[in-house]
Amino acid sequence: MIRVDTFVARQPIIDRNEKIFAYELLFRQGHETSYSSIDGDKATGDVISNSFLTIGMDTLTGGKRGFINFTEIY
């Protein structure tokens, strides 16, 4: 049996009243607290699949909005 841990970091986005408006969802490869140098497209794909399919948006954001960064398209 292979165990695969799933990690997504979230950073609060606050409004002018310092209330949490939403969360920025960030790729994490493990317990590291910073971004590793993985390919940006793969990182975005992992955040999307982990957020929606594995963990669940309600669990991650508590019903608030979630924002995900995408790489620039040329």
URNOR-V109870 format. One record per helix or strand of 3 or more residues. SS is the DSSP state (a for helix, b for strand). FROM is the first residue (numbers start at 1). LEN is the number of residues. Records with the same first field share a line. If there is no record, write none. Layout:
SS->FROM-LEN / FROM-LEN
This chain:
b->8-7 / 20-8 / 65-4
a->40-16 / 57-5
